[in-house]
Amino acid sequence: MDLIECIPNISEGQNLNFLDRLSTIISNSEGVELKNRDIGKSVHRTVFTFIGKEDDVLNVVYKLYEACFNLIDMSKHKGTHPRMGAIDVCPFVILGDNNPIQLQNKIQILAKKIADHFQIPIFLYEKSALFSNRKYLASIRKGEYEGWFEKINHPEWTPDFGPKQFHKTFGGSVMGHRDLLIAINININGGSLEIANQIAKEIRETGYWTQIHGEKVHFKGLHRGVRAIGWYIPEFKKMQVSINITDIKSSPLHMVFRSCIERAIKYDTYVEGCELIGLIPESSLIETGIFINSNNVKPTDQLIDLAIKWLALSNVKPFDPNEHILRGI
């Protein structure tokens, strides 16, 4: 089947009535299924995950942009998570036998339609990127909402679609086709924000720069395709290393998690479970279960249970396998 997954990141995590309205838009739309809604109160951000056929999903996305354009004012938005717009980023992931080129074309048509109608700047990223400096979300989003009013004046940051003017209430948006990723926040107990950030720097692909004897030295990161930052979440009263694993084959979840455990110990702290954002591929949990089980043969459901317990996925909020696992992927 030509199924795709859409994971819009909305810059709203506190107005439950509005979030319920967005949920209703998705749930009441023909041909799509709302799989998960992850509300982040402190980060003031909600991640929706829904699945359906290409045209049905793209129709829902337009409705979400319309609702967010009318009801989110980014000039008043404050949150822990980096952001540049009301719908900060809207990724699409192929789950079925879709034609990638056809999907790319449809994403461009939708992006132009939204940008022209609402007069907001839209940038394409990842597999949809039209320019090399726009492949990575962090590069586009650098400066965030506040910095983009000046950044958009630079020729290299002319929007792919829409006006060369940043929108005061909506901001700007990023859209594109990307690979399946795992978004997970690893809880650090007993440490500081500085330690959480240092762990993030050491595990992420880009690594970090530091001064040694007056000279700038670069340390390579541990894991390919890993992007990470450290932050403090007041509602959980915990430091977290917030991670996106964009290459789950090169950097399996269990290896990234183990690296966080080792580095936490190095800094006299310890890892205390995880917070999953959105859905997780079933294959990643099975792979984690095999790793924990030292390759002894066990039924799939037992391997998944082992992985859920080892990762402590219910540490700060409930993890329901029926809602959070992307089965067959």
CORPEUR-V10876 format. One record per backbone hydrogen bond with DSSP energy under -0.5 kcal/mol. CO is the residue of the C=O (numbers start at 1). NH is the residue of the N-H. If there is no record, write none. Layout:
BEGIN
co->CO nh->NH
co->CO nh->NH
END
This chain:
BEGIN
co->1 nh->3
co->1 nh->97
co->2 nh->54
co->3 nh->95
co->3 nh->96
co->4 nh->52
co->5 nh->93
co->6 nh->50
co->7 nh->91
co->8 nh->10
co->8 nh->48
co->9 nh->88
co->9 nh->89
co->10 nh->12
co->10 nh->46
co->14 nh->16
co->15 nh->19
co->16 nh->20
co->17 nh->21
co->18 nh->22
co->19 nh->23
co->20 nh->24
co->21 nh->25
co->22 nh->26
co->23 nh->27
co->24 nh->28
co->26 nh->29
co->29 nh->32
co->31 nh->53
co->33 nh->35
co->33 nh->51
co->36 nh->49
co->37 nh->39
co->38 nh->40
co->38 nh->47
co->39 nh->41
co->40 nh->44
co->40 nh->45
co->42 nh->80
co->43 nh->81
co->45 nh->40
co->46 nh->10
co->46 nh->48
co->47 nh->38
co->49 nh->35
co->49 nh->36
co->50 nh->6
co->51 nh->33
co->52 nh->4
co->53 nh->57
co->54 nh->58
co->55 nh->59
co->56 nh->60
co->57 nh->61
co->58 nh->62
co->59 nh->63
co->60 nh->64
co->61 nh->65
co->62 nh->66
co->63 nh->67
co->64 nh->68
co->65 nh->69
co->66 nh->70
co->67 nh->71
co->68 nh->72
co->71 nh->73
co->72 nh->74
co->73 nh->76
co->74 nh->77
co->83 nh->145
co->84 nh->172
co->86 nh->11
co->86 nh->88
co->88 nh->174
co->89 nh->9
co->90 nh->176
co->91 nh->7
co->92 nh->178
co->93 nh->5
co->98 nh->100
co->99 nh->103
co->100 nh->104
co->101 nh->105
co->102 nh->106
co->103 nh->107
co->104 nh->108
co->105 nh->109
co->106 nh->110
co->107 nh->111
co->108 nh->112
co->109 nh->113
co->110 nh->114
co->111 nh->115
co->112 nh->116
co->113 nh->117
co->114 nh->118
co->115 nh->119
co->115 nh->120
co->121 nh->173
co->122 nh->160
co->122 nh->161
co->123 nh->175
co->125 nh->128
co->126 nh->129
co->131 nh->134
co->132 nh->135
co->135 nh->126
co->136 nh->139
co->136 nh->140
co->137 nh->141
co->138 nh->142
co->141 nh->144
co->143 nh->147
co->144 nh->148
co->145 nh->149
co->146 nh->149
co->147 nh->150
co->147 nh->151
co->148 nh->152
co->150 nh->153
co->151 nh->154
co->154 nh->157
co->155 nh->158
co->161 nh->122
co->163 nh->165
co->167 nh->171
co->169 nh->74
co->170 nh->86
co->171 nh->121
co->171 nh->167
co->173 nh->123
co->174 nh->90
co->175 nh->125
co->176 nh->92
co->177 nh->127
co->177 nh->128
co->181 nh->183
co->182 nh->184
co->182 nh->245
co->183 nh->277
co->184 nh->186
co->184 nh->243
co->185 nh->187
co->185 nh->275
co->186 nh->241
co->187 nh->189
co->187 nh->272
co->188 nh->239
co->189 nh->270
co->192 nh->196
co->193 nh->197
co->194 nh->198
co->195 nh->199
co->196 nh->200
co->197 nh->201
co->198 nh->202
co->199 nh->203
co->200 nh->204
co->202 nh->222
co->203 nh->223
co->204 nh->207
co->205 nh->221
co->208 nh->219
co->210 nh->212
co->210 nh->217
co->212 nh->215
co->215 nh->212
co->217 nh->210
co->218 nh->220
co->219 nh->208
co->222 nh->224
co->223 nh->226
co->225 nh->246
co->225 nh->247
co->226 nh->205
co->227 nh->244
co->229 nh->242
co->231 nh->240
co->232 nh->234
co->233 nh->236
co->233 nh->237
co->233 nh->238
co->238 nh->233
co->239 nh->188
co->240 nh->231
co->240 nh->242
co->241 nh->186
co->241 nh->243
co->242 nh->229
co->243 nh->184
co->244 nh->227
co->244 nh->246
co->245 nh->182
co->247 nh->251
co->252 nh->255
co->252 nh->256
co->253 nh->257
co->254 nh->258
co->255 nh->259
co->256 nh->260
co->257 nh->261
co->258 nh->262
co->259 nh->263
co->260 nh->264
co->261 nh->265
co->262 nh->266
co->263 nh->267
co->264 nh->269
co->265 nh->268
co->270 nh->189
co->273 nh->187
co->274 nh->315
co->274 nh->316
co->275 nh->185
co->276 nh->278
co->277 nh->183
co->280 nh->326
co->281 nh->284
co->281 nh->285
co->282 nh->286
co->283 nh->287
co->284 nh->288
co->285 nh->289
co->286 nh->290
co->287 nh->291
co->288 nh->292
co->289 nh->293
co->290 nh->295
co->291 nh->294
co->293 nh->296
co->299 nh->302
co->299 nh->303
co->300 nh->304
co->301 nh->305
co->302 nh->306
co->303 nh->307
co->304 nh->308
co->305 nh->309
co->306 nh->310
co->307 nh->311
co->308 nh->312
co->308 nh->313
co->311 nh->274
co->312 nh->274
co->312 nh->315
co->318 nh->320
co->319 nh->321
co->320 nh->323
co->320 nh->324
co->321 nh->325
co->324 nh->280
co->324 nh->326
co->325 nh->327
co->326 nh->282
co->326 nh->329
END
